[in-house]
């Protein structure tokens, strides 16, 4: 499917655009909002209530598995939107693709590191049993998550700008 040209109205695209944009917004809100809420509130509260970061880790390993599924879905929806949005600015489109690429590469590494960190845990995923490599891998995981979060913030902002620019374009052939 070819990328739409700026200013050219395709009847199918015009009917799908609100649905596509809604799905992109909702997927990014669920994924990145979930990540931010979990990191800012759930981890500190869980650590306090459970008495240690290690105990909180038994919950985190399960929650981050779900966040990773949300991330893959949000990236797929964002890719669909990137291929269909006819923003008039090549720079804005390029910035969106760069942010998406950074987020997608981070997601790949996050999935890899998540599996690696899980392999350092007991089979019931309650305790870390392979301690020495856990900390540096976890630190890399946290840094990747931070870089991805920033890339997604910029992607969301650029996406809203691209949609607004697309809406301002004259419609018709």
C-alpha positions in Angstrom: 0.0 0.0 0.0 1.5 3.3 -1.1 1.9 6.2 1.2 -0.8 8.8 0.7 0.1 12.1 -1.0 -0.4 15.3 0.9 -3.7 16.9 0.0 -5.2 13.9 -1.8 -8.3 12.5 -0.2 -8.9 8.7 -0.4 -12.4 7.7 0.8 -11.2 4.6 2.7 -8.3 6.6 4.3 -10.7 9.4 5.4 -13.0 6.9 7.1 -10.1 5.0 8.7 -8.2 8.0 9.9 -10.2 8.7 13.1 -10.1 5.0 14.1 -6.3 4.8 13.3 -5.6 7.9 15.3 -7.8 6.7 18.2 -6.0 3.4 18.3 -2.5 5.0 18.2 -3.4 7.4 21.1 -5.0 4.7 23.2 -2.1 2.3 22.7 0.5 4.9 23.5 -1.5 6.0 26.6 -1.8 2.5 27.8 1.8 1.6 27.2 3.7 4.8 28.2 1.1 5.8 30.8 1.3 2.4 32.3 5.1 2.5 32.3 5.2 5.9 34.0 2.6 5.1 36.6 4.2 1.8 37.4 7.7 3.3 37.7 6.6 6.4 39.6 4.0 5.0 42.0 3.7 1.2 42.0 7.5 0.3 42.4 8.1 2.7 45.3 4.8 1.6 47.1 5.5 -2.1 46.5 9.0 -1.8 47.7 7.8 -0.1 50.9 4.9 -2.5 51.5 6.9 -5.7 50.6 10.0 -4.5 52.5 12.5 -4.8 49.7 13.3 -4.1 46.0 13.9 -7.8 45.5 10.3 -8.7 46.7 9.0 -5.9 44.5 10.9 -7.5 41.6 8.7 -10.6 41.7 5.7 -8.3 40.8 7.7 -6.2 38.4 8.8 -9.2 36.2 5.1 -10.0 35.6 3.9 -6.4 35.1 6.7 -5.6 32.7 5.8 -8.7 30.6 2.4 -7.2 30.0 3.9 -3.7 29.4 6.1 -5.3 26.7 3.1 -6.7 24.9 1.5 -3.3 25.0 4.7 -1.8 23.7 4.9 -4.1 20.7 1.2 -3.4 19.9 1.7 0.4 20.2 4.7 0.3 18.0 2.8 -1.7 15.3 -0.1 0.8 15.4 2.4 3.7 15.3 4.1 2.2 12.3 0.7 1.8 10.5 0.0 5.5 11.3 3.4 6.6 10.1 2.9 4.8 6.8 -0.6 6.4 6.3 -0.3 10.0 7.6 0.3 12.5 4.8 2.0 15.2 6.8 3.3 18.0 4.5 6.6 18.3 6.3 9.4 15.9 5.4 11.3 16.9 8.5 8.4 16.1 10.8 7.9 12.7 9.1 11.6 12.0 9.4 11.6 12.9 13.1 8.6 10.6 13.7 10.4 7.7 11.9 13.6 8.3 13.9 11.7 8.4 17.2 9.8 5.2 16.2 13.0 3.5 15.2 14.7 4.4 18.5 11.6 3.1 20.4 11.5 -0.1 18.4 15.2 -0.8 18.8 14.9 -0.2 22.5 11.9 -2.5 22.6 13.8 -5.3 21.0 16.6 -4.9 23.5 14.1 -4.6 26.4 12.5 -7.9 25.3 15.9 -9.5 25.2 17.0 -8.1 28.5 13.6 -9.0 30.1 14.1 -12.7 29.0 17.7 -12.6 30.3 16.7 -11.1 33.7 13.9 -13.6 34.0 16.4 -16.4 33.4 18.4 -15.1 36.4 15.4 -15.8 38.6 14.0 -18.9 40.2 11.5 -20.9 38.1 8.6 -19.4 40.0 10.1 -15.9 39.3 10.2 -15.0 43.0 13.9 -14.7 43.7 17.1 -13.8 41.8 19.3 -16.9 41.8 22.0 -15.8 39.5 23.1 -12.6 41.3 26.3 -11.2 39.8 25.1 -10.4 36.3 21.6 -9.3 37.3 22.5 -5.8 38.4 24.4 -4.6 35.3 21.8 -6.1 33.0 19.0 -4.6 35.1 20.7 -1.2 34.9 21.0 -1.5 31.1 17.3 -2.4 31.0 16.4 0.7 33.0 18.5 3.0 30.8 16.9 1.5 27.7 13.5 2.0 29.2 14.3 5.7 29.9 15.6 6.3 26.3 12.5 4.6 24.9 10.2 6.7 27.1 11.9 9.9 25.9 11.6 8.7 22.2 7.9 7.9 22.8 7.3 11.4 24.3 8.8 13.0 21.2 7.0 10.6 18.9 3.7 11.4 20.5 4.3 15.1 20.2 5.4 14.9 16.6 2.5 12.6 15.8 0.0 15.2 17.1 1.8 17.9 15.1 1.7 15.7 11.9 -2.0 15.1 12.4 -2.7 18.8 12.9 -0.7 19.6 9.8 -2.5 16.9 7.8 -5.9 18.3 8.9 -4.9 21.8 7.7 -4.2 20.6 4.2 -6.8 21.3 1.5 -8.8 18.2 0.7 -9.4 16.9 -2.8 -7.5 15.6 -5.8 
